[in-house]
């Protein structure tokens, strides 16, 4: 299993909206960055990801799971962009902020710390476990 971080502006797509989709999940669509698209192309069913609210909140608020591997993004008319489908798994009991992540020496190499603009990014197994613990979850 691989781990990821999915960033979303809460005004555009929020954790609550993701949860409301239930077991059907939702396309993680609208990504127009080649590196983020390529990250989604490597995802497998069952991979897990942090659901991260960007903009003002800047915090990990939940866990999602990939339920459909890379396929054409239904919002793209050019045919260049792909997406995956994700389902909400569990809320983060204690949301973990970017500031908290940045103060943890063990997370100094995390992509979020060094490239916070990338909307879909990998997370190492060690980083995953550390952030889960910070948020009150077992990895």
C-alpha positions as CSV (number, residue, x, y, z in Angstrom):
1,X,0.0,0.0,0.0
2,X,1.2,3.5,-0.8
3,X,0.3,6.7,1.0
4,X,-0.7,10.1,-0.4
5,X,-1.9,13.6,0.5
6,X,-4.8,15.1,-1.4
7,X,-5.2,18.9,-1.0
8,X,-8.5,20.7,-1.5
9,X,-9.8,24.2,-0.8
10,X,-12.6,23.6,1.6
11,X,-14.8,26.1,-0.3
12,X,-14.4,24.0,-3.5
13,X,-14.5,20.5,-2.0
14,X,-14.5,19.8,1.7
15,X,-14.1,16.9,4.0
16,X,-17.8,17.1,4.9
17,X,-18.7,16.9,1.2
18,X,-16.4,13.9,0.8
19,X,-18.0,12.1,3.7
20,X,-21.5,12.9,2.4
21,X,-20.7,10.9,-0.8
22,X,-20.6,7.7,1.3
23,X,-19.4,4.4,-0.1
24,X,-19.8,5.7,-3.7
25,X,-16.9,8.1,-3.2
26,X,-16.1,10.8,-5.6
27,X,-13.6,11.5,-8.5
28,X,-10.6,13.6,-7.4
29,X,-11.1,15.7,-10.4
30,X,-9.9,19.1,-11.7
31,X,-6.2,18.5,-11.2
32,X,-4.3,20.4,-13.9
33,X,-0.7,19.8,-12.8
34,X,1.4,17.1,-14.5
35,X,3.2,16.0,-11.4
36,X,0.0,15.6,-9.5
37,X,-1.6,13.8,-12.4
38,X,1.4,11.4,-12.7
39,X,1.1,10.7,-8.9
40,X,-2.5,9.7,-9.4
41,X,-1.5,7.5,-12.4
42,X,0.6,5.4,-10.0
43,X,-2.1,4.9,-7.4
44,X,-3.7,1.5,-6.7
45,X,-7.0,0.5,-5.2
46,X,-6.6,0.5,-1.4
47,X,-3.9,3.2,-1.3
48,X,-4.7,5.6,1.5
49,X,-4.4,9.4,1.6
50,X,-4.6,12.3,3.9
51,X,-7.5,14.7,3.1
52,X,-5.9,18.1,3.5
53,X,-7.8,21.4,3.7
54,X,-5.7,24.1,2.1
55,X,-6.0,27.9,2.1
56,X,-6.9,29.2,5.5
57,X,-7.1,25.9,7.4
58,X,-3.9,24.2,6.2
59,X,-4.5,21.0,8.1
60,X,-5.0,17.2,7.6
61,X,-8.7,16.6,8.5
62,X,-9.3,13.0,7.4
63,X,-8.3,9.8,5.7
64,X,-9.4,8.7,2.2
65,X,-9.0,5.5,0.3
66,X,-8.5,5.1,-3.5
67,X,-11.5,3.0,-4.8
68,X,-10.9,3.5,-8.5
69,X,-7.5,3.7,-10.2
70,X,-6.5,6.4,-12.7
71,X,-9.1,7.1,-15.4
72,X,-10.0,10.1,-17.6
73,X,-11.1,13.1,-15.6
74,X,-14.8,13.8,-16.4
75,X,-14.2,17.5,-16.1
76,X,-11.5,17.5,-18.8
77,X,-12.4,18.1,-22.5
78,X,-8.8,17.8,-23.7
79,X,-8.2,14.2,-22.8
80,X,-4.9,15.0,-21.1
81,X,-6.0,14.8,-17.5
82,X,-6.7,11.8,-15.3
83,X,-8.1,11.3,-11.8
84,X,-8.8,8.6,-9.2
85,X,-11.9,8.0,-7.1
86,X,-11.6,8.2,-3.4
87,X,-13.9,7.4,-0.4
88,X,-13.8,8.9,3.1
89,X,-12.5,6.4,5.6
90,X,-12.2,8.3,8.9
91,X,-12.0,11.8,10.3
92,X,-8.8,12.9,12.0
93,X,-9.7,13.1,15.7
94,X,-7.3,16.0,16.1
95,X,-6.7,17.7,12.8
96,X,-2.9,18.2,12.2
97,X,-1.9,21.6,11.0
98,X,0.9,22.5,8.5
99,X,2.6,24.5,11.3
100,X,2.6,21.3,13.5
101,X,4.0,19.3,10.7
102,X,6.7,21.8,10.0
103,X,7.9,21.8,13.7
104,X,8.4,18.0,13.7
105,X,12.0,17.1,12.8
106,X,10.9,13.6,11.7
107,X,8.7,15.3,9.0
108,X,11.3,17.7,7.6
109,X,11.6,15.9,4.3
110,X,7.8,15.6,3.8
111,X,6.7,16.9,0.4
112,X,4.1,19.1,2.1
113,X,6.9,20.9,4.0
114,X,9.0,21.5,0.9
115,X,6.4,21.8,-1.9
116,X,3.2,22.8,-0.2
117,X,1.6,23.9,-3.6
118,X,1.5,20.3,-5.1
119,X,-2.1,19.2,-4.9
120,X,-1.5,15.4,-4.9
121,X,1.7,14.2,-3.3
122,X,3.3,11.1,-2.0
123,X,3.7,10.5,1.8
124,X,6.2,7.9,3.1
125,X,5.1,5.1,5.4
126,X,7.1,6.7,8.2
127,X,5.5,10.1,7.6
128,X,2.1,8.5,7.4
129,X,2.5,6.8,10.8
130,X,3.9,10.0,12.4
131,X,1.0,12.3,11.2
132,X,-1.6,9.7,12.1
133,X,-0.2,9.5,15.7
134,X,-0.1,13.3,15.9
135,X,-3.8,13.3,14.9
136,X,-4.9,10.7,17.3
137,X,-5.1,7.7,14.9
138,X,-3.3,4.4,14.8
139,X,-1.3,4.2,11.5
